[in-house]
Amino acid sequence: RAEKKFDEKLSAVIAQEKKETVEKKDLAGRLSEELNQFQQVLHDFPKSKGALMSLLKIGDFYAFKKQYPLAISSYEEALKMAQTHFFKKTIIIIQIWHQKYF
């Protein structure tokens, strides 16, 4: 009887792990699709506000994945692109926030 309960619990744990693995793959796939969309905006509209926001989101994506050099590079590119004081200030604040909390 104890073996049966153990086997049932083991099966439940294995099933849960498989489900979580599939969910992680789905999330990774969706994030990759979003990243591709932001990169497409950058390509199609390189001097637009949308491109600036895409660079920020790409930086966020890489920061989330703990790929900090890529995140910083994206933020720095956004900083170069920013044409108004408002955008420069916003990007600097975001960079400081990421450096402090990530």
HELIX and SHEET records of a PDB file:
HELIX    1   1 ALA A    2  ASP A   44  1                                  43    
HELIX    2   2 LYS A   49  PHE A   64  1                                  16    
HELIX    3   3 TYR A   68  MET A   81  1                                  14    
HELIX    4   4 HIS A   85  TYR A  101  1                                  17    
END                                                                             
